[in-house]
């Protein structure tokens, strides 16, 4: 199970090298990273379930990603890579991905979204938010799978388990290794794998993205942490008038 690949092909390749029978992707294949095209193609070829994240939606629909204001300029700076590397048909396929999915695996019922059940694209809730109770109390599932935070976590709320596999392509917990999770025999395990971070950083620097954005994104990849000025509150979801540059 993966989420938040964000155009980081070396990280995705490292995760996919772990033997698996099926692949669940909780969204955000594009944005921030230098390889959106190969990442989209690789995941859509292999995924049993693939959901639409806010950055996928933004690229497909030509709207803002709805991410934090301090991250929006980074999303805007790398948006041209998605436009260049993905055909109109591929962008349309991203836009057609579902916002949620349900499945039963090993007798356990799963509900899957990118962000939260009430707002599958944009709402950002940290692990300890009391709002999770209201988010999942009406969900007819045992486990709710979410992405979007770029953090691995599990917690209980309203009698359900909420689980985030973390980010493949842009972890933000101080660990630079790609994060994912494995479901096996009814048990979910968190996993990390090292990858060639400098390969991704070098690709960003050569991509034509403005140098300031490439430098900030490179630091994030090398440290696994966002700079202090990238920690402002999550904004409201964008409107159609909020267009990415």
C-alpha positions as CSV (number, residue, x, y, z in Angstrom):
1,X,0.0,0.0,0.0
2,X,1.5,3.3,-1.1
3,X,0.6,7.0,-1.1
4,X,2.1,10.4,-2.0
5,X,4.6,9.2,-4.7
6,X,4.9,12.8,-5.9
7,X,6.9,12.2,-9.0
8,X,9.8,10.5,-7.2
9,X,10.7,7.6,-9.5
10,X,13.8,6.3,-7.6
11,X,11.7,6.1,-4.4
12,X,8.8,4.3,-6.2
13,X,11.2,1.8,-7.8
14,X,12.7,1.0,-4.4
15,X,9.2,0.4,-2.9
16,X,8.0,-1.7,-5.8
17,X,11.0,-3.9,-5.6
18,X,9.5,-5.4,-2.4
19,X,7.6,-8.5,-3.7
20,X,3.9,-8.0,-3.6
21,X,0.7,-9.6,-5.0
22,X,-1.4,-6.4,-5.4
23,X,-0.8,-2.7,-5.2
24,X,-3.1,-0.1,-3.5
25,X,-2.3,3.5,-4.2
26,X,-4.0,6.2,-2.1
27,X,-3.2,9.1,-4.5
28,X,-0.8,11.9,-5.3
29,X,1.3,10.4,-8.0
30,X,2.4,13.8,-9.3
31,X,3.5,17.2,-7.9
32,X,6.9,18.3,-6.4
33,X,9.0,15.6,-8.0
34,X,10.9,15.4,-11.3
35,X,9.3,12.2,-12.8
36,X,5.5,12.5,-12.8
37,X,5.1,10.8,-16.2
38,X,7.0,7.6,-15.4
39,X,5.4,7.4,-11.9
40,X,1.9,7.7,-13.2
41,X,2.5,5.1,-15.9
42,X,4.2,2.7,-13.5
43,X,1.5,2.8,-10.9
44,X,-1.5,2.7,-13.2
45,X,-0.1,-0.3,-15.0
46,X,0.3,-2.2,-11.7
47,X,-2.3,-0.9,-9.2
48,X,-5.3,-3.0,-8.2
49,X,-6.7,0.2,-6.6
50,X,-5.5,3.7,-7.5
51,X,-7.2,6.8,-6.0
52,X,-7.1,10.5,-7.1
53,X,-5.1,12.8,-4.8
54,X,-5.3,16.6,-4.7
55,X,-2.2,17.0,-6.9
56,X,-3.5,14.5,-9.4
57,X,-6.8,16.4,-9.5
58,X,-5.0,19.7,-9.9
59,X,-3.0,18.5,-12.9
60,X,-6.0,16.9,-14.6
61,X,-8.4,19.8,-14.0
62,X,-6.1,22.8,-14.2
63,X,-6.9,24.0,-10.7
64,X,-4.9,24.7,-7.6
65,X,-3.8,21.8,-5.5
66,X,-5.3,23.2,-2.3
67,X,-2.1,22.5,-0.4
68,X,-0.7,24.8,2.2
69,X,0.1,28.3,0.9
70,X,3.8,27.9,1.5
71,X,3.8,24.6,-0.5
72,X,1.6,26.0,-3.3
73,X,4.5,27.8,-4.9
74,X,6.4,24.5,-5.0
75,X,3.4,22.8,-6.6
76,X,3.1,25.6,-9.1
77,X,6.8,25.5,-9.9
78,X,6.7,21.8,-10.7
79,X,3.3,21.8,-12.5
80,X,4.9,22.2,-15.9
81,X,6.7,18.8,-15.5
82,X,3.3,17.1,-15.3
83,X,2.1,18.9,-18.4
84,X,5.2,18.1,-20.3
85,X,5.5,14.4,-19.3
86,X,1.9,13.3,-19.5
87,X,-0.3,13.3,-22.6
88,X,-3.8,14.8,-22.5
89,X,-5.2,11.3,-22.3
90,X,-2.9,10.4,-19.4
91,X,-4.0,13.5,-17.5
92,X,-7.6,12.7,-18.2
93,X,-7.0,9.2,-16.8
94,X,-5.6,10.8,-13.6
95,X,-8.8,13.0,-13.4
96,X,-11.0,9.9,-13.8
97,X,-9.5,8.0,-10.9
98,X,-12.0,7.5,-8.1
99,X,-12.0,9.5,-4.9
100,X,-12.7,6.5,-2.7
101,X,-12.7,2.8,-2.8
102,X,-13.9,-0.1,-0.5
103,X,-12.6,-3.7,-0.4
104,X,-12.5,-6.7,1.9
105,X,-9.1,-8.3,2.3
106,X,-8.7,-11.4,4.5
107,X,-12.1,-10.8,6.0
108,X,-11.3,-7.2,7.0
109,X,-13.3,-4.3,5.5
110,X,-11.3,-1.3,4.2
111,X,-12.4,2.2,3.2
112,X,-9.8,4.1,1.3
113,X,-9.4,7.8,0.5
114,X,-6.5,10.2,-0.1
115,X,-7.3,12.8,2.6
116,X,-10.4,12.2,4.7
117,X,-13.8,10.5,4.1
118,X,-15.6,13.9,4.3
119,X,-13.2,15.6,1.9
120,X,-11.2,13.0,0.0
121,X,-9.0,15.5,-1.8
122,X,-8.0,18.3,0.6
123,X,-8.8,18.1,4.3
124,X,-5.6,17.7,6.3
125,X,-6.0,16.0,9.7
126,X,-3.0,15.1,11.9
127,X,-2.9,11.8,13.7
128,X,-4.1,13.2,17.0
129,X,-7.0,15.4,15.8
130,X,-10.3,14.8,17.6
131,X,-12.0,15.4,14.2
132,X,-11.2,11.8,13.2
133,X,-14.1,10.6,15.3
134,X,-16.6,12.5,13.2
135,X,-14.8,11.6,10.0
136,X,-15.1,7.8,10.4
137,X,-18.1,7.2,12.7
138,X,-20.5,6.6,9.7
139,X,-18.0,4.6,7.7
140,X,-19.0,0.9,7.4
141,X,-15.5,-0.5,7.5
142,X,-13.0,-1.9,10.0
143,X,-10.0,0.1,8.8
144,X,-9.9,3.5,7.0
145,X,-6.8,3.9,4.9
146,X,-5.6,7.5,4.2
147,X,-2.7,9.4,2.8
148,X,-2.1,13.1,2.4
149,X,-0.2,13.8,5.6
150,X,3.1,12.3,4.4
151,X,3.4,10.6,7.9
152,X,3.1,7.0,8.9
153,X,0.5,6.6,11.6
154,X,-2.2,4.4,13.0
155,X,-4.9,5.4,15.6
156,X,-8.4,4.3,16.7
157,X,-11.4,6.5,16.4
158,X,-15.1,5.7,16.7
159,X,-14.3,2.0,16.9
160,X,-12.3,1.9,13.7
161,X,-8.6,1.8,12.9
162,X,-7.3,4.7,10.8
163,X,-4.0,4.0,9.1
164,X,-1.6,6.1,6.9
165,X,1.2,4.3,5.1
166,X,3.3,7.6,4.9
167,X,4.8,9.0,1.7
168,X,6.8,7.2,-0.9
169,X,8.2,10.2,-2.5
170,X,8.4,13.0,0.1
171,X,8.4,11.8,3.7
172,X,8.2,14.5,6.3
173,X,8.9,12.7,9.6
174,X,12.7,13.2,9.6
175,X,13.3,9.8,7.9
176,X,14.4,10.2,4.3
177,X,13.6,6.6,3.4
178,X,10.5,5.9,1.2
179,X,7.5,4.9,3.4
180,X,4.8,2.3,2.6
181,X,2.8,-0.4,4.3
182,X,2.1,-4.1,3.7
183,X,-1.1,-6.0,4.3
184,X,-0.4,-9.7,4.9
185,X,-2.7,-12.3,6.5
186,X,-4.8,-9.6,8.1
187,X,-1.8,-7.7,9.6
188,X,-0.6,-4.3,8.4
189,X,3.1,-3.5,8.8
190,X,4.8,-0.2,8.3
191,X,7.9,-0.4,6.0
192,X,10.7,1.9,5.0
193,X,13.3,1.5,2.2
194,X,16.3,3.6,1.3
195,X,16.6,4.9,-2.2
196,X,19.0,7.1,-4.2
197,X,17.8,10.5,-2.9
198,X,20.6,12.3,-4.8
199,X,19.3,10.9,-8.0
200,X,16.0,12.6,-7.4
201,X,17.6,15.8,-6.3
202,X,19.8,15.9,-9.4
203,X,16.9,15.3,-11.6
204,X,15.0,18.2,-10.0
205,X,18.0,20.5,-10.5
206,X,18.2,19.5,-14.2
207,X,14.5,19.6,-14.8
208,X,14.2,23.4,-15.6
209,X,12.2,24.0,-12.4
210,X,13.2,27.4,-10.9
211,X,16.3,27.1,-8.8
212,X,14.8,28.3,-5.5
213,X,12.0,25.7,-5.7
214,X,14.5,22.9,-6.6
215,X,16.7,23.9,-3.6
216,X,13.8,23.8,-1.1
217,X,12.5,20.5,-2.5
218,X,16.0,19.1,-2.5
219,X,16.5,20.0,1.2
220,X,13.2,18.4,2.1
221,X,14.2,15.2,0.3
222,X,17.6,15.2,2.0
223,X,16.3,15.8,5.5
224,X,12.8,14.3,5.5
225,X,11.6,17.5,7.1
226,X,9.9,20.6,5.9
227,X,11.6,23.9,6.5
228,X,10.0,26.0,9.3
229,X,8.5,28.4,6.7
230,X,6.7,25.5,5.1
231,X,4.5,24.8,8.1
232,X,1.6,27.2,7.8
233,X,-2.0,26.0,8.3
234,X,-3.9,24.0,5.7
235,X,-6.1,26.3,3.6
236,X,-9.7,25.7,2.5
237,X,-10.2,23.7,-0.7
238,X,-9.5,25.7,-3.9
239,X,-12.2,26.9,-6.2
240,X,-12.2,26.6,-10.0
241,X,-11.0,30.2,-10.1
242,X,-7.8,29.2,-8.2
243,X,-5.7,28.0,-11.1
244,X,-2.2,26.6,-11.0
245,X,0.4,28.5,-13.0
